[in-house]
Amino acid sequence: MGQVEDAVRRDLRALTSKNRLSSLGGRERTVLALAKHLDDPLLPARDAAAVARELRIALAELRKTAPSTVRSGIDELRDRRETRKRATGGAAP
């Protein structure tokens, strides 16, 4: 597994909120295929640019359609801050 594929797998785990990548849909599998193709050392440079562009576009589309239930680190920080504020009676930390 190459560096690009590793990175894309991490992104997909974060986007899908699933730890198993075995139940991915068509878009996700396409993104993985593009990543594997980009990791191929025999891929000509002119083709690599086109594959990288398609990969960026596909990942952007996946991010747009990701469920809103996926929580980021910012969401977790916001929740902890709100919890602290409630515990101190509403005073700002």
Secondary structure by P-SEA (a helix, b strand, c coil): ccaaaaaaaaaaaaaacccccccccaaaaaaaaaaaaaacccccaaaaaaaaaaaaaaaaaaaaacccccccaaaaaaaaaaaaaaaaccccc
